[in-house]
Amino acid sequence: MRRVAASKVYINDKEFHNHVVELLDHFLVNHYPLQGELPMTEWLGGTIIIQGREAYHTPQVLSLAELCTYNTRSDSNIQRL
C-alpha cells in the first residue's frame, strides 16, 4: 500500500485541503485529513485527483472547473500515481 499526501485532493469532485490518500495498485483504499507528520507518507506537490476509485496526480494546481473538463487520456500533465 502507498500513502501519499497533498495540499489539494479532489475525490469525486469534492475538494479537500492537506489530505492523505492510501492507495493499493492505483486505487483508493482510504483517505483522511493530514493532522501531522505520518511515517511512510510521501508528500506530493500539486493536486491528487480521485475519479471513481482510481488516482491521478498533476503537478499543476487546477480549479474545479478545469478538473471537470480535463481529459486524462490526452493531457500529459496528469499522471497515474
C-alpha positions in Angstrom: 0.0 0.0 0.0 1.2 3.5 -0.8 0.3 6.5 1.4 0.6 10.0 -0.2 -0.5 13.4 0.8 -1.0 16.7 -1.0 -2.2 20.2 -0.2 -5.2 19.7 -2.6 -7.1 16.5 -3.1 -10.2 16.0 -5.2 -12.3 12.9 -4.5 -15.2 12.6 -6.9 -15.4 16.4 -7.3 -15.2 17.1 -3.5 -12.2 19.3 -2.5 -10.0 18.5 0.5 -7.0 20.5 1.7 -3.9 18.9 3.3 -5.3 15.4 2.9 -3.8 11.9 2.9 -4.9 9.1 0.5 -4.0 5.5 0.8 -3.7 3.6 -2.5 -3.4 0.0 -3.4 -2.5 -0.6 -7.1 -3.6 2.9 -8.0 -6.9 2.5 -6.4 -8.2 4.4 -3.3 -8.4 2.4 -0.1 -8.7 5.2 2.5 -8.5 8.9 2.9 -8.3 11.3 5.9 -7.1 14.8 6.8 -3.4 15.3 7.4 -3.0 16.2 11.0 0.8 15.9 11.4 3.8 14.1 10.1 3.0 10.4 9.3 5.7 7.8 8.9 6.0 6.3 5.4 3.9 9.1 3.8 5.0 10.7 0.6 4.2 14.4 0.1 3.3 15.2 -3.5 3.2 18.8 -4.7 0.3 19.8 -6.8 -3.1 18.1 -6.8 -4.2 14.5 -6.4 -7.4 13.6 -8.3 -9.5 10.5 -7.5 -12.2 9.7 -10.0 -14.3 6.7 -9.1 -11.6 4.8 -7.1 -8.6 5.5 -9.5 -6.0 8.0 -8.6 -4.2 10.6 -10.7 -1.6 13.3 -9.8 -1.0 16.6 -11.5 1.9 19.0 -10.6 -0.3 21.9 -11.5 -3.0 23.4 -9.3 -6.3 23.4 -11.1 -9.6 24.9 -10.5 -12.7 22.7 -10.1 -14.0 23.9 -13.4 -10.7 22.8 -15.1 -10.9 19.4 -13.4 -14.4 18.7 -14.7 -13.3 19.3 -18.3 -9.9 17.6 -18.1 -9.4 14.6 -20.4 -6.8 12.5 -18.6 -6.0 10.4 -21.7 -4.8 13.2 -23.9 -3.3 15.6 -21.3 0.3 14.7 -20.3 0.1 16.9 -17.1 -2.0 14.3 -15.3 -0.1 11.2 -14.4 -1.4 8.0 -12.8 0.1 7.6 -9.3 
